[in-house]
């Protein structure tokens, strides 16, 4: 009985040696992503060329949406987020008659990454929106009392809507930065409440008023890989391979620590937590002059 010899995979013809090596690396990355990342980390680097503690470049542009009351566009590496603030007038809650509303939301549409599908908001988007809301509340970026027009009658509602245009990991840091920049760019019309007509009147002629921003929260996220390796600013390729993620929230003006949050099934040691806090302060200390908020 004759046996056929196993067929050996061969590289496509017409490729140069360099192109063939790049193709083999791409195939290995798809089939064995964890081993692929481990080989880079063993040499002290990551697949995008950064060191373990390296950060991607950040750029912030404000006022990019003319139809919004405030807006910002943030690029964190290849992750791009645009944020617009729209202000509306509403009645306050009965038990908080002098407090307005701040409503953040993040959309992760299918166009930004193959991992997201068309349809209702994904779980990732809902979780990130909740985290962003918690970060804005914890930082007390904007006293909600400053959004009151007339106690128990009229307040401002600020819808802070962010959309990820291109997703390459660490959407939380990019989106928080976009939301903070958009809020600082927001200008509201001067308003008065008419007791006779029970209506709020907005003046179009008067100069618009900036928000009463008290703090400028910024975040720095880290991924814990293989229990003991800390990766700053993880990419979309690295995120699914992480044990857990740590996010450090700071006041950009004073470097005061606001909060530390952890997400994932793994755990981080006390030493890792301390290292992340120090790295976050260093990161924003070095970026303060380059990133104007």
Secondary structure by P-SEA (a helix, b strand, c coil): ccccccbbbbccccccaaaaaaaaaaaaaaacaaaaaaaaaaacccccccccccccbbbbbcccccccccccccccccbbbbbbbbbbbbbcccccccbbbbbbbbbbccccccccccccccaaaaaaaaaaaaaaaaaccccccccccccccbbbbbbccccccccccaaaaaaaaaaaaaaaabbbcbbbbbccccbbbbbccccbbbccccbbbbbbbbbbcccccccccccccccccccbbbbbbbcccccccccccccccccccaaaaaaaaaaaaaaaaaacccccc
